[in-house]
């Protein structure tokens, strides 16, 4: 979803498949896929991910400059 292309992975013993159209899960890589989220739920998940990305990118990273004490 973040990369803008279909992706797949595994979680808790199930394969997860994400495309722009849907997120599905199957017990086997070639097994019957079952929809995990409906369209409305997917929009909510995407909004949450976007908010998280924006929040993380706005956090200032600590300076790596070394200070000397004299």
N, C-alpha and C positions, 0 to 999 in steps of 0.2 A: 504494500500500500504506500509506503513512504518512497519507494524507488520508482513507482509508476509502471511497473511491469509485473507479470504473474510471478509468484514465488511459492515455494513449498517448504515444509519443515515437519518436525515431529514434536509432539508434546504429550506427555502422560500416556504413552503407548498408542497414540493415534497419529496419523499423518494429517497435516493441515495444508490446504491449498487455498491461496488467495489470488483472486483476479480482480479486475475493476468491477466485474459484475457480481461476484459473490465470494464468500468464504465457506469452504466445505471441509469436511473431515471424513476419514475412512480408516478402518481398522487395518487395512493392508494398502500398499502403494497402488495396487490395481483393483482395490475393492470398490464397492458401491459407495459413492460420496453422498453425504448427507449435509444439507445446508446448516451452517452454524448460526448465522445471523440473517434476519430478514432485511430488506432494503432500508427500512427506517433505522434499525439497530446499527447497520453498517455506517450510515451517515453519522450517527452519534459517536461511534467508535472513531471514525476518521476525524471528526471535529476534536475529540479528545487527544488524539495523536498529534494533530496540528498544534493544538494549544501547548502540549508538552514540548514539542520541538521549539516553538517560539519562546517558551519560558527558558528552556535550556540555552538557547542561543543568546538570550538577553542577560544571562548571568555573567558577571565579570569574572574572569579568571585571575587568580592572584598573580602579582608581578613576580617574575623570576630574577629580578635584579638583586644582587647581593649588596648588602650595606656593610660598611666597615665601621668598627668602633675604634676610636683613638683616645 
